[in-house]
Amino acid sequence: MDSVELSKSYSPQKVEDFWSQQWIEAGLFASTPDSRQPYTIVIPPPNVTGSLHMGHALNNTLQDIIIRFQRLSGKNTRWIPGTDHGGIATQNVVEKLLLAEGKTRDSLGREKFLEKMWQWRNESGDMILHQLKKLGCALDWSAVRFTMDEVCSRAVIFAFVELYRRGLIYRGERLVNWCPRCQTALADIEVEHHQEIGQLWYIKYPRPGARDEFIVVATTRPETMLGDTAVAVHPDDKRYKNLVGQKVLLPLLERPIPIISDLAVDMAFGSGAVKVTPAHDEVDFAIGERHNLEKISVIDSTGKITAAGKQYAGLDRYLARKKILQDLERQNLLLKSVPHPHAVGHCYRCDTVIEPRLSEQWFLKVKDMSRRAIEVVKNGQIKFYPSSWAKPYCDWLQNLHDWCISRQIWWGHRIPVYYCPKGCPPVVAEKRPERCPHCGSDNLKQDEDVLDTWFSSALWPLAVFGWPDKKLEYYFPTSVLVTGHEILYLWVARMVQMSLEFTNQVPFREVFIHGIVRDKSGKKMSKSLGNVIDPLDIMKQYGTDALRFSLAASAAPGRDMQLSNDSFVGARNFANKIWNVARYILLNRFGNELKLEQLLNERWSAQTISSRWIWARYKSAVENTTRAFAQYDIDLAARLIYDFVWSEFCDWYIELSKIEINAGDDQQKEIIYNNLREIFFGILRLLHPIMPYLTEDLSQYFGRREKFLLNEKWPTTRAIPLDSEAINKIVTWQEIITAIRRIRNEFKIEQRLPIGVFIKPRDGSAQMIIDAGKSYLSRLATIKEIKLDLTASRPDSSAVAVVKSGEIFVPLAGLIDIAREKQRLEKELADLAREKEIVVSKLTNPEFVSKAPTSEVERVKNKSAELDWKIEHLKNNLSYLR
């Protein structure tokens, strides 16, 4: 049989470019309904502003692994690609570009600005999709969607109108989170709270006509006092019981305001008396509603003081704070200030401190939608992996307020509400009405606001399939949603709400939650910290499959992962190992290619001990890996494959089989070659979901019948016999070889230097097994003589190892300088003892234990345990030399 010779080294770039083009040109990832069971995923659509970052790489690698596994398992898979218009984020990008040209969106006007937006989107918006192709993603590229394309826009406008008709959407003045930079309202979930050390100011609010009588109010935001309409105390607070119902003067503005009692007041906070600013604080708004207080807006949409702030009007909110504090101090009304840790809300897009303020907005009632979204998780219609994420999902929905769905930007789905200049009731319609249905006016004006980006994202699993114009049948509900925990509330819960509302079906049956990628120190990756690892750079340097394997092997479900360059080096080495194994097998072809059935049936009696063992280990690897993939334990699947390939197939079977090839006849050589070929083809299929390029390229030489590996079948194990006697023998020999190698390593004995070994078997049965394996032991442990004796005692100056099958003695005389080795071990022990003293002094120091970072304390504890193990081990080795 002619041999096939691969190049000496694996060249990822060449292989990736070739197969990526082949897959896409063949339409390999497209899907149409057929008799197979469907398996569908919709991609979490990345923003059009995005370039592939490590979070994208992780999320899409995991989805691709799942899709490829299910396709190989016989499902009709479809993974829908697409992008999100990105609302505020995308508008900010284009506004910055305009600013560099000396233009603003206002100077262009809405129509011209939107032309610029679409121009930018058409030129740059699909960059990340091209990068996903490079990543090897098996997305159905014939079905790309964009949240503002015609199909998705139709779904969004239909949903708004239908929800309005159902009485679930309303317009009202409410307190909203406002970003002065982005000039728009934000939903609660879009506000990121940062823990900061601020100040708590104690301010005197004087009684009318009695400047020396006052009530002290504590606040973190003195600038909002300009809008105070009451001072509140707790009804059970005896300090202020007699003051409830009386009035005080609002400092600086001299406006009389009442002292009221309300259960929302925390008696332990500050002085126990708080200012009430209904127009600028959520708790105060609720107090104001209960007590019918006036709502005075004193901070406008740009973060400046309004005319209601009188002498402070026009000042930026922080400049106003400074001026107000100066004036309070000058009037002897500022009692004191103390440092105060508190959570400060920031815009999730631009990081500006948000401003709670009254605003006319569109809201979606979510109470009933939330109830139903909780029910489907509790009754098992939707399952979370890990299951621990079900509780925070339900808890968040349980306490959800109505959703503010309008945004004061231009890029997005414009709200389909039309106003008549004559004051007629507004018209809500999918298409712009030609005339007002009430008075016939043809001068209708559309609402200026657009919908929250997450509104259209919530409809994504419906819209991508053409809803509402097409029936949701074969591919819906989808099979699994793969996403990071950071958008569990922003997106996952919203999709469930919308799907149940419009289809009475869940949008997906399972939710696989993964963590976020952090650096090797556990810090979140960010440009400001300079710790960002660019996946595109990693793909160039180490290969795409190395990136994918590193991410897969680190992706413990629901937990954040830590990555460093070492992760990618190890994965690249694994790819090279696979390549080199393929070269070895192809260079050692022998005889005819036998079918799998032949190897496992009529030729089974001719199989060697090591071959019977490797088939058993292969059977276990396939079954465990299949189970791990099916349960979304992707990291476990990666480790199982890695361990089987490197530790069992390469380190043991290939080495054991070399001995058998040298000792065997042509029939045995043919069988061993075919074992190598068949098992390796199974390995390629197991590994294909994680490392698609490498496995695709190699599989063409190892029995691939289809044009592409993805069209092959997942390995099965039912026909593989289990030979427990062969397994027991190989395990026994492995333990002995490993123990001898460890002794060589510890005593610095050359691995290639032949040595003599005494073995005291546990019993007669163990002696027979060890005796049968002498040829394997001698070759793989480099032993010149093995003596077996059931009554043997330890020779002088010999190293000892205890294994299940007995005791192993390796005489050291003549192999090492025993006196010098004693000196070396004693010096090493002394060094370790000094190191141990330093570690113990840290761990017994209360200052270190209580004040050092938890990770550092844990590191020192681990170091202490490691030193204990080393010290004990060296003492044992030293005792062997006496």
N, C-alpha and C positions, 0 to 999 in steps of 0.2 A: 504494500500500500504506500502510495506517495505521501510524503510528509508536507505539512504546510508550515512555513516559517513566518512568524510575526516579527515585526521590527523589535529591536532589543529593548526599547523603552516606549512607554505609552505617551502619545502626544495628544492631550485633551482637545486643544483648539481645532486641530484638523478633523478629529472624529466628531466633535460637537457641530461644527459648521456643516459637515456633510449630512449627518443624520437629521439635524433640525430642518434642513431644506427638504430632505426626503419625506419626512413625516407630514410637513405642511402641504407639499405639492400633491401628495397622495390623499389628502383629506382624511388622514388616519383617525383624527379625533372627532370627526363629525358623527352625528347619530340621527337615525330615523326610527320611529316606533316599529317594533316587531314582536315576535312571540316571547322574547327573553324578558326577564324581570328588569325593569328600569332601575337605574341608580343615578340620581341627579344631585348635583351641587351647583349653587349659584355663588359666584365669587363675591366676597366683600369688595365692592367696587372701589378701587383706589382713586383718589382725586386726580383730576387731569393735570394738576400742578406737580404731581409727584414724579420723582425719579426713584428707582428701586433702592430701598434701604433695607436694613437687616430685618426689620419687622415684616416688610412685604415678603422678603425672601423666605422667612420662616413660615408665614401663613400660607403662602402659595406652594411651597415645597410639601407641607403637610397635606394640603388638598390634593396635590398631584400624586402623592404616595397612595392616598386612599382611592382615588379614581383608578389608578393603574392596577392596584391590587384587586379592586372589584371587577375591572374589565378582564383581567386574567382569570378571575374566579367565575366568569361566564355571564356577568351582568351586561346589560346594554347601558353603558355609561354615557352621561352627558354632563359636561362642566361648562357652564355659561360664563363667558367673559364679559367685561364691560368696565366703564369708568363713571365716576361721579362728577357732577359739574362743580362741586366744591364751594358753592356759595361765596361766603365771606372770604375764604382763603384765596380763591381764584381771582375775585375782584380786587383784592389787595395787591396781588402780583401785577396785574395789568395797570392798576393805578400808579404803582411805583415806576413802571416803564414809562407811563405818560408823564409822570413828574420829572423824569430825566429829560424829557422833551420840552419841559416848561408848560405842560398842559395838565388840566384836571378833568375829572368826569363832568363836573358842573359846567366847565367852559365848553366841553364838547356837546353836552346835552344827552339825554337818555338814548335816543335813536342812534346817534353817531358812536356813543360809547359802547353800546351793545354790538355794533358792527365791529369795533375793535376787539371786543371780547371774543366774538365768534371767529374772527381772523386769527387771534392768538390760539384759540382752542384747536382750530383746524390745522395750524402749523405745528403746535407743540403738544397737544393734548393726548396723543396716542403713544408718546415716547415710552411710557411705562409698559404698554402692551407689547411693544417690540422687545423690551427687556425681559418680559415674562416668557416670550418665545425662546430667548437665549437661555433662560433658566430651565427650559425643557418642559414647560407646562402643557399637559394634554388637554388644553381648552378647545372647545368647539369654535374654531375661528370663523365659521360661517354664520355665527349667531351673536356677534359682538353688539352690545347695547351701550347706550349712553343715557344718563338720567334726563337729559334734555333733548334726546332725539324725538322724532315724531311719535313713535310707539309709546315710549315712557311718558312723554308729555300728555298724550291722550289719557293715559291711566291716571296721572296726577290730577288733571283738571276734572275728569269724571268723578274721582274720589272726593274732591273738595265739594263739588256740587251735590253729590249724593249725601254726603255727611251733613251738609247744610240743610238739605231737604228733610233729613231724619231728625233735625233739631239738635244735632251734636256740635255744630260750629256756630259760634256767636261772636259778636263784636262788643267790646266793653272797655271801660277805663279801669285798669288794674295796675297794681304795683308790679313792675317788671324789672328784670336785670338789664341794665342798659350799658352798652360799651360806648364811651365818648369818642374813642378812636375809630371804631368801625361804624359808628352812627346807627346802631341797630339794637333791637331787643334780643335777648338770649334766653333760651330755656334754662331752667334750673340746672339741668345736667350738663349744660355747656359752660358752666361757671366752675373754674378750678380754684379750690380753696387752699391758700398757702398759710402755714402757721408762721406768724410774725410777732416780733416784740414791739408793741406800740406803746402808747401812753394812755393812762386813764386820768382824765382831768376832773377835778372836783370844783364845781362852779356854784356860787351863791345865787339863788333866785330870791330876791328880796320881797317882803310883804309890802303891799301898797300903803304908803304913808308911814312906813316904819322901816327905814333903811337898815337899822341894826337888827331887825328880825328877818330871818331868811330860812329857806330850806336848801340843803346842799344836794346837788344832783351830780352824779358821776356819769361821764360819757367818754367814748373813744373818738367821737366825731363832732367836735364843737362847731364846725361850719354849718351843720344841719340844724343847730338850735334856732337859726333864723326862721325855720318853719315849724317850731314847736307850737302845739295848740293845747298842751296840758302837761302836768307833772303827775306821775302815777306812783302809788305805793301799794303794798300788799294789804288787803283788808284785815289781816291778822297782825300787822306790824303795830305794836303798841306805841312806838315812838311817834307815829304820825296820826294816830287815831283821831285826835282832836282837830287836825288840820284838814281832813277830808271835807270837801265841799267849799273850802275857802279858796282865795285866789292869791297868786303871786305875780310879780311883774317879770316878763321875759327880759333878761338883761340885754342891754344895748339898744333894743328896739322899744323897750318900755311898754310892751303890749300885755294887758292883763290876761292870764290864762288860769284855768281851774286846777285844783289838786283833786285827783280822782283815785279811786281804789280799784284794783284789778288783779285777778288771780295769776295773771301772766308775769307779774313782777317777782323777781328773785330777791328776797329780803337780804340774802348774803352778798349780793353784788354791790360793790361800792358802798354808798351810804344807805342803800335800800330804797332810795327815791330815784326815779329815772325820768328823763325827758321823753315826751311822746311827740314824734314827728311822723304823722300818718302818711305823708307823701314820700318818705325816704327810708322807710324801714318796714320789713315784712311784719314783725311782731307789733310794731306801732300801728301799722295799717289795720290789723285785726282789732287792736284795742280801740282805735278810732271808730271802727264799724260798730263795736258794742256800745260805745258811749256817744255816738253821733257827733264826733269831733270834725271840725273843718280840716280839709286837706290843703295845705299851702305848699306849692312847688317852689323851692328856692334854688334848685340847681337845674340848669337846662340841658339840652341834648349834647352840648359840647363840653359840659363839665364846668360851666361858669355860673356865677350867682345871677339869679333873675332879678327883675325889678322889685319883687317882693322882699328882697334882701336890703332894700333901701340904700344906705351909704356904702354897702359892699357890692352893689350891683355891677356886673361886668368883670369881677375878679375871678380868676381861676379858683377852683375849689380849695386847692392847697395854699394858694396865696391868701385866700380869704380866711382860711384856718389860722394862718400866722398872724394876720391883722386882727382877727377877733380875739385871739389869746392876748395880744399886746393891749388891746382896748380893755379887756376884762381885768388884766393886771393893773392897768392904770386906774381903773375905777374900784380897785380893791375887791373885785368879785371873783377872782381866781384864788381858791383856797390852797390847792396843791396839785401836783401831778405825780403819778407813780408808774413805773414800767408795768406793762400789762400784755401778756401773751394772748393773742386771739387770731382766729382764722379770717383772712381777708380774701374776698372773692376777686378772681382775675378772669379776663376774657380768655377762653381756651385757644383763641387764634392769635391774638396779638399781645396777650399778657397785661393789657391795661387793667387797672383796678376798676371793677364795674361799679356802677352807680344805681342803686335801687331808686326808681322814680316812677311817678304815675304816667301812664301812656295809654292811648287808645290803640288797642291791638285786637287781632283775631285769635280766638281760643277754641280748643277742641275739648269737649267734655270726655273724660276718660274713665270715670268711675266704673261703669258697667263693662267697658272694654277691658279694664284692669282685672275685674273679678273673673271674667272668662279666661283671660290669659293666665291667671293663677290656677284655675281649675284644670286646664289641660296638662299642666305640669304635675299637679297633685294626683291626677288620675292616670298618669303614665302615658298620655298621648304624645308628650314630648319628654325625652330623657336627656339629662345632662351627663356629660363625661368631662371631668369627674362629677359625681352626683352632689358633691358639697356645694356646687354653684347654684343648685336649685333654690336653696334658702335665701341667699341675698337677692336673687331674681324676684322671688315672691315677696320678700320684705319691702323691696323698693316699690313694687306695684301696689302693695297694700296702702302705702302712704302717699300715693302720687296725686299731685294737684292737677287741675286743668292745664293743658299744654298750650303755651303761647306759640302759635305756628306762623305768625307774620314776622317779616324782617324788613328793615328799612334800607335795603340795598337794591341794585338794579339787575344783578346777574342771578337769574333763577326763574322759577315758574311764577309768572305774575298772577296775583289773586284774581279769579274770574268774577269780580263783583263790579257792577257799573252803576254810576250815580247820575241822576238827572239834575240839570242845573235849576230846575223848578222845585226841587225839594221833594219829589216823589220818592216812595220807598225804593231802596236799592234793588237792582236786578242781579240775581245770581244765575249765570248761564254758562254752558260749555263753550258756546260761540258768542262773539260779540253781537248783541242785538242791534238791528238797524235803527230801531226807534224805541222810545220809552213805552212800555205796554200800558202805562197809566195815562200819559198825556200826549203821546205821539211825538215828543221832541226827538230830533235826530242828532242832538249834541251831547250824547252820553259820554261820560268820562270814566275810564277804568281806574280801579284802586291802584295807588302808586306802589304798594308793598308787594313783596314776593313771599313765597312760602319758604319756611325753614327747610334747609337742605335735607334734614332728617325726615321730613314729611315724604319727600319723593323716595328716599332710601328705604323708608318703611314699606313702600309698595313694591320694592325691587323684585321679590320672589314671584309676584303676580305679573308685573309689567313686562319682565323679560320674555314671558310666554305669550305676549300679545293681549293680555286681559285689558279691558273688558270685552274686546271685540272677538276674541277667540276663547273657546272653552278650555278650561284647565283640566286636562285628562291624563294622558299617559305619563308625563314627567312630573306631575304635581299630585300631592305634596312632594317636595324634594326630600332627599334621604337624610342629609346631614348638613348642618351649618358649621363651618370651621372658622373660629374667630378668637381674637384676644379678649381677655376679661375686661380690658379698658373700655370696650364699647358694648358691654352686656346690656347696659341700660339705654344708652343712646340709640342703639340700633336693634339688638336682638328682641327686646321686649316690645318695641314699637312694631316690628314685623309681625309678631304673634297677634298683637291687638288688631292690626289692620286686616290680616288674613282671616281671622275669625269673624270680624265685622262684615266682610264682603263675601266670603266663601263658605263660612261655617266649617272650615277645615284649618288644621294647623299648616303653617308654611313649610315646616320641616319636622321630621320625626325625631331627630337627634341633634344635640348641640355639643360639639367638641370644643372645649375651651382650652386654649394654650396660654402660656405666660408671655412675658416680654423679654427681649434680648438685652442682657446687661453685660458690662465689661467684666474682666476677670476679678475685679474687686467687688463686684456686685452693684456697681453704680449704673444708673440708667445712661444709655449712650446719648450724648448731646454735643453739638458743635462747640458750645462754650467750654465744655470740659476737655475737648480735644481727644475724646476717647471713642470716636465713631469709627467703626470698621465698615468700609464700603464693600458690599457684596460683589459689585462689578469688578473691583480690584482683586478680590479673593478668587473670583472665577478666572481672571486672566493669569494670576500667579500660580494657583493650585489646581484649577480645573473646576467646572461646574459640579461634577459629581462629588468632588471633595467637599465643596460648600454644602451641598445637599446632605451628604452623609453626616457631616459635623452637626448640622442643625437637627437632623432626625435623631441622632444619638443623644442629643442634649434636651430633647423636647419632652420632659416629664409632664404628663397631663396636668394643666392648671397651675403649673409652677414656673416662675421666672427662671431663665437659664443664664449661665455665665460663659462667655466665649473669649478666647484669646487666639493668637496665631498658632499656638501649639495644637489647638483643636484641629486646625486645617492641615497642619503638617502630618498629623497622625492619619487623617482621612486620605490625604494624598498618598501616603505610604501604603495604605490599604488598597487603594486603586492600583498602585504599581504591583502589589503582591498578587492581586487577581490577574493582572496582565501576565506576570511572570509564570504563574501556575498554568495559564492557558498555553504559553509558549512551551513549557515543559511537557504538557500532555500531547500537544501537536507534534513536537519533535520526537516523541517516543511512541508514535503510532505503531501498532503491531497487529497483524492478522486482519480478520474481517470485522466489520461493524456489526455487533450483535444487537438485537432488539432488547428492550427492557424486560419484556416477558421471558425471553430466553435466559437472561442473567438471573432472574428471580425464580425460575422454574426448573427447566431441564438441566441448566448449568449450575444450579445452586449447590449440588453435592460436590462440585469441583471447586467451589469458592474456598479461598484460604481463610484462616482464622481472622486475620486483620480485615479482610474484605467483609466477612460476616459482621464484624464489629462496626465497621464504618457504615454499613447499610442500616444498622440499628441506630447509630448516632444520627444519621441523615433523617431517618424516620422521625426521631424525636425533634430534631431541629425544624423540620417542615411543620409538624403538628403544633409545636410551641409558637413558631413564628406566625403561622396562620391565625392562631388564637389571639396573639398579641395585636396583629393588624386589625382583626375584626373588632377588638375592644378598644381601638384607638391608643393602645400602648405602643406608640411608634418608636419611642426610645428603647423599649425592651426588645422589640422586633429587630432593631438595628444591632443591638448588642448580641442577641442570639445568633444572628447571621455572622457577625464579625467573629464571635468566639468559635463557632463551628468551622468557619473557613480557615481561620488562622491557627487556632489551637488544636483542632481535631483533624481536619482534612489535610492541611499542609504540614504542621509540625509532627503529626503522628502517622496518618495513613500513608502519605506519600513516602515517608522515610521507612515505614514498616514494609510497604509494598516493594521498595527497592531491594530489600533483602530477599523477599519471596520471588521476585523476578529473576534475580541472580541464581537462585536455587531451583527454580521451577522449569517446567518444559514449555513448549510453544503454546499448548492449550492454556496453561495457567497465565502466561504472558498476555495472551489474547483477552482472557477474561479480566485480568487486572486493568489492562488498557481501557476496556469497555466500561468497567466500573468507574474509572477516573472520568471518562467522557460523559457517562450518563449522570453521575452525581454532580459533575461540574455544570452540566446543562441545567440541572435542578437548582443549583446555587445561583446561576444567572437569572433564572425566573424569580427566585426568592428575592434577589437583590435588585431586580429591575425597577420596582416602584421607587426605590431610593436612589439608585445610580443608573438612570436609563440609558445614558450615552454609551458608557463602557460596556454594559451588558448587551445592548443592541449590537454593537460592533463585533463583540466576541461570539455571540450566539450563532452567527452565520457559519461558524466553523464547527459547531457542536450539535448538529442534528436539528437545527431550526427548520421546520417544514413550511411555515408561513413566511410571507415577505417581511413581516415585522414581528418582533418578539411579543408585542402587545396582543397579537392575535393568537398566540399560543395558549395552552391551558396551564393553570396553576398546578404545581406538583401534587400528586396524590401518593398515599403511603399504604393503602389497604393491602396491596399485594406483597409488601415487604415482610419476609419472615423475621422472627426474632430468635436468635440463637443465644440463649442465656449463658451457655458454657463458654462460647467464644468471647462474650462480653466480659465475663468474670476473669478469664485469662488475660485479656488485654489490659483490663483495669489493674490487675495485680502487677503485671510487668511495667505498666506506666508508673505506678507508685514507687517501685524499686528504682527504675531509671531516674526519675525525678529526684529521689532522695540522694542517690549517688552524685548526680549533677550538682545538687545543693552543697554537698560536702566539698566537692572540688572547688566550687565558687568561694565558699567560706574560708577554705585553707589555701586559696590561691594556687591550686593544682591545675596545670594545663589540661584543658578538656581533651586534647589529642594524645596525651600521655597515657599509655596503657597501664592499668593498675590491677592489683589483686584484690578480691573481695571475698569475705566470709559471710555466709548467710545462715542464720539459725531459723529455719521455718517454724511457723506456729504449730503445725501438725503434719501428718503424713500427706494429707490432701494438698496442703499448701506446697509441700516439697515436690509433689508430682507436677503441679502447675508451673513452679519456678524452673524445674528441670526441663520441662517442655519448651520453655522460652529462652534457654541459654543462648541460642544463636542471636535472638533479638537483643537480649541484654548486653551481650558482648559487643555487638556492633554499635548500638545506640548509646551505651554508657562507656564505651572504649575500655572494656575489661579484658585482660589477658588470661585471667584464671578465676573461675567461680567455684568455691568450695561450699557444699551444702552439708550441714551437720545438725541434726535435731538436738544434740547435746552440747553444741559448741559454747565456749565461754569467750568473753571479750579478750582479744590479744592486747598486750601492752601497747601504749601509745597509738591507739587506734580511735578513729572517729566512729560515732555510733548514730544510727538512724533507726527509728522504730516505725514500722508500717503495719498494716492490718495482717499481712501474711507472715510477719516475723521480724527479726532483728538483723540489721546490716552492720557489718564491721569493716572499716577500711583502714588497714595498717598504714600509718603515716611515715614510719621510718624509711629513709631512702627517698621519700617523695618530697619532703620539706626539711629545712633546718629546724629541728624541734626547739632548740634553745632560742634561736632568733624569733621563731614564731611565738614562743612564750612571752618574750620581751615586747613583741608587737602588740599582742593581745592585752598585756598588762598596761602598756602605755595608752592604748585605745580606751581601756576601762577607766583609767585615771582621768582622761579627757572627758569622757562621758559623765563621770561622777561630778566634775566641776560644772559641766553644763547643766546637770540635774540640780545642783545647788542653786544656780541662778534662777532656774524655772520655779523651784519650790519657794524661793524668796519672793517671787512675784505673786504666786498663788496664795501665799499666806499674808500678803500685804492687803489689808482692807481697802486702802486707798485705790490700789490697782484694780481690785475686783469690782469695786462699786463705781469707779469713774471711767475706766477704760471702755472703749467700744465693745459690745457683746461679742462681735466677730473676733476681736483681738484676744479676749479672755478665752474664748473657745479654742483659738489657735494655740495658745500657750498650754491649755489643758491637753490638747491632742499631742503637742510636743512632749509633754511630761509622760504620757502613756507610751509614746514611741521610744523614748529614752529608757523606760523601764524594761520594755521588750528587748531592746538592744543589749542592755546591761546583763539581763538574765541569759541571753543567748551567748554572749561572749564568755560569761562565767562557765557555762556548760562546755564550750569549746576548749577553754583553758583546762578544765578538769580532764578532758580526754588526753592531754599531753603529760599528765602526771603519773 
